[in-house]
Amino acid sequence: MRTITSTPEIDRIVTDLARLPALTGSVACPADDGSYYELQISYDNGDRRTLNAGRHGCEIVSFAEERTGPTAWSIPNRHFLDDLDALFR
């Protein structure tokens, strides 16, 4: 586990997230090995959210609190996972 409070690192991840395309429809992910990043996001007002980002396979990104399914996918924008990888090296 790692806590990140650095504004440049947080800004980079937020920018990457904003650029991810929405995931619509059904997908099959045979190369998915179940690995993922779990980001616990805390806001100044006390709210908290959990973002899960699949590391392999379809690389689906979704908020754990959303029950409607995946939110986005990171395959078209490699910067998101590359930046997460860099945070944990």
ChimeraX attribute file (.defattr): number of C-alpha atoms within 10 A of each C-alpha:
attribute: neighborCount
match mode: 1-to-1
recipient: residues
	/A:1	7
	/A:2	8
	/A:3	8
	/A:4	10
	/A:5	8
	/A:6	8
	/A:7	9
	/A:8	9
	/A:9	15
	/A:10	12
	/A:11	11
	/A:12	14
	/A:13	18
	/A:14	12
	/A:15	13
	/A:16	19
	/A:17	18
	/A:18	11
	/A:19	15
	/A:20	19
	/A:21	14
	/A:22	14
	/A:23	16
	/A:24	11
	/A:25	6
	/A:26	6
	/A:27	9
	/A:28	8
	/A:29	12
	/A:30	9
	/A:31	10
	/A:32	15
	/A:33	11
	/A:34	10
	/A:35	13
	/A:36	16
	/A:37	14
	/A:38	16
	/A:39	17
	/A:40	14
	/A:41	12
	/A:42	11
	/A:43	8
	/A:44	6
	/A:45	6
	/A:46	6
	/A:47	8
	/A:48	11
	/A:49	14
	/A:50	15
	/A:51	18
	/A:52	20
	/A:53	24
	/A:54	21
	/A:55	20
	/A:56	18
	/A:57	15
	/A:58	17
	/A:59	22
	/A:60	23
	/A:61	24
	/A:62	21
	/A:63	19
	/A:64	15
	/A:65	11
	/A:66	12
	/A:67	8
	/A:68	9
	/A:69	14
	/A:70	18
	/A:71	17
	/A:72	20
	/A:73	21
	/A:74	24
	/A:75	17
	/A:76	11
	/A:77	14
	/A:78	11
	/A:79	18
	/A:80	22
	/A:81	21
	/A:82	12
	/A:83	14
	/A:84	18
	/A:85	12
	/A:86	9
	/A:87	11
	/A:88	8
	/A:89	5
